[in-house]
Amino acid sequence: MEKKVSIIVSVYKAEEFIKRCVDSLLRQTYQNIEIILIEDGSPDRSGEIIDNYTDPRIKVVHNPNLGVSHTRNVGLALASGDYVTFCDSDDYYSLDHVEKVLHAAIDQDADIVISGYYLEGEGSFTSSVKMRSHVVNQDEVVKHCIDNEFGGYCWNKLYKKKVIAGNHFPEDLDILEDTYFLCLGMQRAQKMYYLAEPLYYYCDNQDSAVRNITNQFSDHDSVKVSDSYDKIMCDFDFSKPALDIIRSNMFAIAVNFRHKIYIGMYSGNQALLDSFNRNIKKYRSDYYSSKEFSLESKIKTTVKWLLPKLHK
């Protein structure tokens, strides 16, 4: 029996891109798919555009604006496929995306398949792929989520549905909610596979909320990404090597955000600076003992830390 793949798309302020996205899904070389479009109370014409599609493989849901995690959770509840994957409404798939990741999942009997992707920058696309295709373990996934060859993103992951049955995106996280969902999946996954082919086009949307630095800060004098990593480390059991990578990254995050305040990119208060300094002190030994960061990156980070106004 041919396997069915559910593709979940959260739609918000996407009138400029949504047709390109949906058309790329409809044109897939593998046709046994369902496309679940959840409009998240978008104030533009996104809802009207997706209502115009008549392909029977498309399901459209209109919701009030409750955020990307909620809309993806609605999609998970509706998904009827044997496998589940995602697409962001301002991005698009290569034409053989589904065919190749599904073939890898079946051929390898993998519960999670991670594919490469194209990243847009300055008008051109660059492949994320640096390694060969191979079976990966949890430590590798953590490492390459942070160095972004894999990323924590949900859109370059294909999940066997039974592995994520009952799992949800955390609606109390604004950042790394997809990484949290990946960690939930890894708890049950018996086998994970990296397909070293760029099959997804991640587009540089200048209006994206994640590009606005003010959206990176919480309302309790911290950065959201650090809060999310704290929750992830609290809720999941990682090996020491994986924890060392996460903690090292926490140090780099604190240094980088502190540096942005010092050079005037954001006007932070003393409480926020104190939170960065606490994480710098807490995780600096993890960072400097880590083999995952090059000497060059450590030198640059050290200058940002000790001479923040000098490094621009």
Buried (B, 14 or more C-beta within 10 A) or exposed (E): EEBBBBBBBBBBBBBBBBBBBBEBBEEBEBEBBBBBBBBBBBEBEBBEBBBEBEEEBBBBBBBEEBBBBBBBBBBBEBBEBBBBBBBBBBBBBBBBBBBBBBBBBBEBEBBBBBBBBBBBEEEEBEEBBEBEBEEBEBBBBBBBBBBEBBBBBBBBBBBBBEBBEEBBBBBEBBBBBBBBBBBBBBEBBEBBBBBBBBBBBBBEBEEEBEEEEEEBBBEEBBBBBBBBBBBBBEEBEBEEBBBBBBBBBBBBBBBBBBBBBBEEEBEBEEEBBEBBBEBBEEBBEBBEEBEBBEEEEBEBBBBBBEEBEEBE
